[in-house]
Amino acid sequence: MRLVAFGVGYVGLVTGTGLSELGHDVLCVDVNAQRVADLHKGKIPIYEPGLSDLVRRNVTSKRLTFETQVDAPYNEADVYFIAVGTPPGEDGSADVSAVFAVANKIVEIAKRPALVAMKSTVPVGTCDKVQAILDNAKVRLEVVSNPEFLKEGTAVEDFFKPDRIVVGARSEEAKQKLRELYAPLQLSGDRMVITDPRSSELIKYASNTALAMRVSFMNELSRLCHATGADIHAVRSGMGSDSRIGRRFLYAGPGYGGSCFPKDVQALAMLGRSHGVEMVLAESTHRVNEAQAVFLMSLVEEGLGGNLAGRTVALWGLSFKPETDDVRESPSIKVTEALLSKGAKVVGHDPEGSANFAAHFGDRVRVTEADYDALEGADALILLTEWRSYRAPNFGEIKRRMRSSEQLPLLLDSRNIWRPQDIVKAGMRYQGIGIPPYQA
């Protein structure tokens, strides 16, 4: 098929590249001329394992191209994908103006009947509004909802091995065309969930909010464990052993972040309010997540004697999760803002996200190229993101780099991946999330 993807962010770039790898001719379009120029040079605007090689291979094979506008023969595409951003507004609702702009553009350029597949995460009813725009075209255009379920850090693998492919379509012709498009991804079994557009739109928000709820619930439990002396590891094990609950997404930590969970949870809550339905669990999920960064900061403040003014705190892990450079809504952003407000100095390191973190804060923080360099003279180290390179560090070297005064250096392990005894043996203090103090 001949395909066009509008937007070359995580969704558009991975989707367009993945479809070209399957043998389709794909044009990826973006209004950012510099980003398009970089892609022509092989420079990928995001860090995503495996994506660079796929882009280069398919550009070389001439199945994948990048432009700022749509010209022949792609004005006769079979499917146009809308994969532009829908950022949250001040009230938490999704801003879909870019979606409507693309829909109007497709009306102008389409020269033959085609499908318009909505990849962007949009509120329920958006596809209906897009269809009203498409009805102004000179050719028949039908919108379908086709939400993405790509996880940053494993997006390429998720594209080629999807858990499910959700399609919200009205006509049998549209359903059949999408079955044909995604057939190579279903050789081992049917993964397609066929429904109506409104249900498909809601599935995306519901899925992300359900996962975010589990994260927030465990973080709330971790705070209760601190107050009661219980162990979050034991709580998680006992809960996860129940087959009705399972073990996934039951880890306490610094809170969720990224481009999906925060905005989708808030957008679902706003959607409920706009329809007179109070989404109590979604609202609470967001509040608990916001409070977790404050909780982490309180642990550091308590560990450093109640005064952070003039203290230096090092952060390991600035991206919201491993294998991405995305710092949007990352716990590192929230923790840093809290630390700076208390007069602390912040030095950070991340294998991929340092540049984006530094761009966000400017000269208010310092970032280092080497992980141990961030520790020079630090009073405390907070592990925020569980990159592999942080999992088995040299604690002796950490101790040597950090400042020792009247108190031993403090290591706050917000991911609970280090062995407390190793840290105490190295002459430092250990603080986990939701676990009792270690007794040597």
C-alpha positions in Angstrom: 0.0 0.0 0.0 0.9 3.7 -0.3 0.8 5.3 3.1 1.2 8.8 4.7 2.0 9.4 8.3 1.5 13.0 9.6 3.8 13.7 12.6 7.3 12.2 13.1 7.3 12.0 16.9 7.4 8.6 18.7 4.1 7.4 17.2 4.4 8.7 13.7 8.0 7.8 13.2 7.8 4.3 14.7 4.5 3.6 12.8 5.7 4.9 9.5 9.1 3.1 9.7 7.5 -0.1 10.9 5.0 -0.1 8.0 7.8 0.5 5.5 9.7 -2.4 7.0 6.7 -4.5 6.2 7.0 -3.6 2.5 4.7 -0.6 2.2 5.7 2.8 0.6 5.5 5.4 3.3 5.8 9.1 3.4 6.3 10.7 6.9 5.3 14.4 7.0 6.1 17.0 9.6 5.7 20.8 9.8 9.1 21.0 11.5 11.5 21.6 8.5 14.6 21.1 10.6 13.4 17.8 11.9 12.7 16.6 8.3 16.1 17.8 7.2 17.8 15.9 10.1 15.9 12.8 9.1 17.2 13.1 5.5 20.7 13.1 7.0 19.9 10.0 9.1 19.7 11.9 12.4 16.8 10.5 14.5 15.1 13.1 16.7 14.4 10.7 19.5 16.3 7.9 21.2 14.5 4.6 20.7 16.5 1.3 20.6 16.6 -0.2 17.1 14.8 2.6 15.3 17.8 4.3 13.7 18.8 1.1 11.9 15.3 0.6 10.6 15.0 4.2 9.4 18.3 4.0 7.5 17.5 0.6 5.9 14.1 1.7 4.6 15.3 5.1 3.4 18.1 3.3 1.5 15.5 0.9 0.0 13.4 4.0 -1.0 10.3 2.7 0.9 10.5 5.5 3.5 10.7 9.2 2.8 10.4 12.4 4.8 8.9 15.7 3.7 7.1 18.8 4.9 4.3 18.5 2.5 2.4 15.8 0.5 3.0 15.7 -3.3 2.3 13.1 -5.9 2.0 10.1 -5.8 1.2 10.3 -2.0 -1.8 12.5 -2.7 -3.3 9.1 -3.8 -2.5 7.2 -0.7 -4.5 4.2 0.6 -4.3 5.3 4.2 -3.4 8.6 5.9 -2.3 8.3 9.5 -2.8 11.2 11.9 0.0 10.9 14.6 0.4 14.4 15.8 0.6 15.5 19.4 -2.4 16.2 21.6 -0.8 18.0 24.6 -2.8 18.8 27.7 -4.2 22.2 28.1 -4.3 24.1 31.4 -7.4 22.3 32.5 -5.9 18.9 31.6 -8.1 18.4 28.5 -6.4 17.3 25.3 -5.6 19.9 22.7 -6.7 18.4 19.4 -6.1 21.5 17.2 -3.3 19.8 15.4 -5.5 16.8 14.6 -8.1 19.0 13.0 -5.4 20.9 11.1 -4.2 17.6 9.6 -7.7 16.6 8.7 -8.2 19.8 6.8 -4.9 19.3 5.0 -6.0 15.8 3.9 -9.2 17.2 2.5 -7.1 19.5 0.4 -4.6 17.0 -1.0 -6.5 13.6 -1.3 -7.1 12.7 -4.9 -8.7 9.3 -4.4 -10.9 7.6 -1.8 -8.8 6.6 1.3 -8.9 5.8 5.0 -7.8 8.3 7.6 -6.5 6.4 10.6 -6.4 8.2 13.9 -3.2 7.3 15.8 -3.2 10.3 18.0 -4.7 9.9 21.5 -7.9 11.9 21.3 -11.1 12.3 23.5 -14.2 10.3 22.7 -16.1 11.9 19.8 -13.0 13.4 18.0 -13.3 10.9 15.1 -16.8 12.1 14.6 -15.6 15.7 14.3 -12.8 14.6 12.0 -15.3 12.8 9.8 -17.4 16.0 9.5 -14.3 17.7 8.2 -13.4 14.9 5.8 -17.0 15.0 4.3 -15.9 18.2 2.7 -13.4 16.4 0.4 -14.0 15.8 -3.3 -13.3 12.1 -2.7 -14.7 9.7 -0.2 -12.6 9.7 3.0 -13.5 7.6 6.0 -12.0 8.1 9.5 -11.1 5.1 11.7 -9.8 5.0 15.2 -6.5 3.1 15.4 -4.9 4.0 18.8 -1.2 3.2 19.4 0.1 1.1 22.3 3.8 1.7 21.9 5.9 1.9 25.0 8.9 4.2 24.9 12.0 2.2 25.1 10.4 -0.9 23.5 8.4 0.9 20.8 9.9 -1.0 17.8 9.4 -4.4 19.5 5.8 -3.4 20.4 5.1 -2.4 16.8 6.2 -5.8 15.4 4.8 -7.9 18.3 1.7 -6.1 19.4 -0.5 -7.4 22.3 -3.5 -6.1 20.4 -4.4 -3.9 17.4 -7.5 -1.9 18.2 -9.6 -0.6 15.3 -12.7 1.5 15.6 -14.4 1.5 12.2 -17.9 1.7 10.8 -17.8 0.2 7.3 -16.8 -3.3 6.5 -14.6 -2.0 3.7 -12.5 -0.1 6.3 -12.3 -3.1 8.6 -11.1 -5.3 5.7 -8.5 -2.8 4.6 -7.0 -2.5 8.0 -7.0 -6.3 8.4 -5.0 -6.4 5.1 -2.6 -3.7 6.3 -1.8 -5.4 9.6 -1.9 -9.0 8.4 1.9 -9.5 8.6 1.7 -8.7 12.3 -0.9 -11.4 12.9 0.7 -14.5 11.4 0.7 -16.3 14.8 -2.9 -15.3 15.7 -5.6 -12.7 15.4 -4.7 -9.7 17.6 -7.3 -7.3 16.2 -10.0 -5.9 18.4 -12.7 -4.5 16.1 -15.1 -2.0 17.6 -16.8 1.4 17.0 -14.7 4.6 16.9 -15.9 6.0 20.2 -15.2 2.8 22.1 -11.8 2.6 20.4 -10.9 6.1 21.5 -11.9 5.3 25.1 -9.9 2.1 25.1 -6.6 4.0 24.9 -7.4 6.3 27.8 -8.9 3.5 29.9 -5.8 1.3 29.3 -3.3 3.9 30.3 -5.3 5.0 33.3 -5.7 1.5 34.6 -1.9 1.0 34.5 -1.3 4.3 36.1 -3.7 3.4 38.8 -1.7 0.4 39.7 1.5 2.4 39.9 -0.1 5.1 42.1 -1.7 2.5 44.4 1.7 0.9 45.0 3.3 4.3 45.7 0.5 5.1 48.1 1.1 1.7 49.8 4.8 2.5 50.0 4.1 5.5 52.0 1.8 3.5 54.3 4.7 0.9 54.7 7.0 3.7 55.8 4.4 4.8 58.4 3.7 1.2 59.7 7.0 -0.6 59.3 5.7 -3.0 56.7 7.8 -4.1 53.7 6.5 -3.1 50.2 8.5 -6.1 48.8 6.5 -8.5 50.9 3.2 -6.7 50.1 3.9 -6.8 46.4 4.8 -10.5 46.5 1.6 -11.3 48.4 -0.6 -9.3 46.1 1.1 -10.4 42.9 0.7 -14.1 43.8 -3.1 -13.6 43.3 -3.8 -14.6 39.7 -6.6 -12.0 39.6 -4.0 -9.3 40.3 -0.7 -10.5 38.8 2.7 -9.1 39.4 3.1 -6.5 36.6 3.0 -2.8 37.4 3.1 -3.4 41.1 6.4 -1.7 41.8 6.7 1.3 44.2 8.9 4.1 42.9 9.2 7.8 42.2 6.0 8.0 40.2 5.1 7.7 36.6 6.0 10.2 33.9 6.4 10.5 30.1 4.2 11.6 27.3 1.3 9.2 27.9 0.3 8.4 31.5 0.2 11.9 32.9 -1.7 13.6 30.1 -4.0 10.6 29.5 -5.1 10.3 33.1 -5.8 14.0 33.3 -7.6 13.9 29.9 -9.8 11.1 31.0 -10.7 12.9 34.2 -11.5 16.0 32.2 -13.5 14.0 29.7 -15.6 12.7 32.6 -16.2 16.2 33.9 -17.3 17.5 30.5 -19.9 14.8 30.5 -21.0 15.2 34.1 -19.3 12.0 35.2 -16.8 12.3 38.1 -13.8 10.1 37.4 -12.8 9.7 41.1 -10.2 7.0 40.5 -8.5 8.9 37.7 -8.5 12.1 39.7 -7.0 10.3 42.7 -4.4 8.5 40.5 -3.1 11.9 39.4 -3.0 13.4 42.9 -1.1 10.4 44.3 1.4 10.6 41.5 2.0 14.3 42.1 2.5 13.7 45.8 5.2 11.0 45.3 7.8 13.5 44.3 7.1 15.5 47.4 7.4 12.3 49.5 10.8 11.6 48.0 12.0 15.1 48.7 10.9 14.7 52.3 12.9 11.6 52.7 16.0 13.4 51.5 15.3 16.4 53.7 14.8 14.1 56.7 18.0 12.2 55.9 20.0 15.4 55.7 18.9 16.8 59.0 15.9 18.8 57.9 17.7 21.5 56.0 18.6 21.3 52.3 19.9 24.8 51.8 23.3 24.7 50.3 23.3 20.9 50.2 24.2 19.1 46.9 22.0 16.3 45.7 23.0 14.1 42.8 20.4 12.4 40.6 21.1 9.3 38.6 18.4 8.8 36.0 16.7 11.8 34.4 14.5 10.2 31.7 11.2 9.0 33.0 12.2 5.3 32.2 15.2 3.5 30.8 15.9 3.3 27.1 14.5 6.7 26.3 15.7 10.3 26.4 12.2 11.6 27.2 12.1 13.7 30.3 8.5 15.0 29.9 6.7 14.8 33.2 9.6 12.7 34.5 10.0 12.3 38.3 13.4 14.0 37.9 11.7 17.2 36.9 9.4 17.2 39.9 12.0 16.1 42.4 14.4 18.8 41.1 11.9 21.5 41.3 11.2 20.5 44.9 14.9 20.4 45.8 15.6 23.7 44.2 12.7 25.3 46.1 14.5 24.2 49.3 17.8 25.8 48.3 19.6 22.6 47.3 22.0 22.3 44.4 21.2 19.6 41.9 23.6 17.7 39.7 22.3 15.0 37.3 23.4 12.3 35.0 21.5 10.1 32.5 22.8 7.8 29.7 20.5 9.5 27.1 18.3 12.2 28.8 20.8 14.6 30.1 20.5 17.1 27.2 16.8 17.3 27.4 17.0 17.7 31.2 19.5 20.5 30.9 17.4 22.2 28.3 14.5 22.2 30.6 16.4 23.7 33.6 19.1 25.8 31.9 21.8 27.0 34.3 19.6 26.1 37.4 21.2 22.6 37.4 24.3 20.9 36.2 24.6 17.7 34.3 27.7 15.5 33.7 28.8 13.2 30.9 30.0 10.6 33.3 27.8 9.0 36.0 30.3 9.1 38.9 31.3 12.8 38.1 27.8 13.8 39.2 28.7 12.6 42.7 31.6 14.9 43.5 30.9 16.6 46.8 27.3 15.4 46.9 25.5 15.0 50.2 22.9 12.6 48.8 22.4 10.5 45.7 18.9 9.7 44.4 18.5 6.9 42.0 15.4 7.8 39.9 15.7 5.6 36.7 16.8 2.0 36.7 19.2 2.1 33.7 21.3 -1.0 33.5 24.5 0.9 34.1 23.2 2.0 37.5 22.2 -1.5 38.8 25.5 -2.7 40.0 27.7 0.4 40.7 30.9 0.5 42.6 29.7 1.7 46.0 33.3 2.2 47.2 33.8 4.7 44.4 30.4 6.3 45.2 31.6 6.8 48.8 34.9 8.2 47.7 33.3 10.8 45.5 30.5 12.0 47.9 31.0 14.3 50.8 31.3 12.9 54.3 30.9 15.3 57.2 29.0 14.8 60.4 26.7 12.5 58.5 27.5 9.6 56.2 26.4 10.1 52.6 22.8 9.2 51.9 21.7 7.0 49.0 18.0 7.1 48.2 17.0 4.1 46.1 13.6 5.1 44.6 13.5 1.9 42.5 14.5 -0.5 45.3 17.1 -2.2 43.1 20.2 -2.0 45.3 21.1 -4.3 48.2 21.1 -2.2 51.5 23.8 -4.3 53.0 26.3 -3.4 50.2 25.7 0.3 50.8 26.0 0.1 54.5 29.1 -2.0 54.2 30.6 0.7 52.0 30.1 3.3 54.8 26.9 5.0 53.6 23.3 5.2 54.6 20.6 3.5 52.6 17.0 4.6 52.1 14.5 2.6 50.0 10.9 3.2 49.1 8.4 1.4 51.4 10.9 -0.9 53.1 12.1 -0.9 56.8 15.5 0.6 57.7 18.3 -1.9 57.2 19.8 -3.2 60.4 23.5 -4.3 60.0 
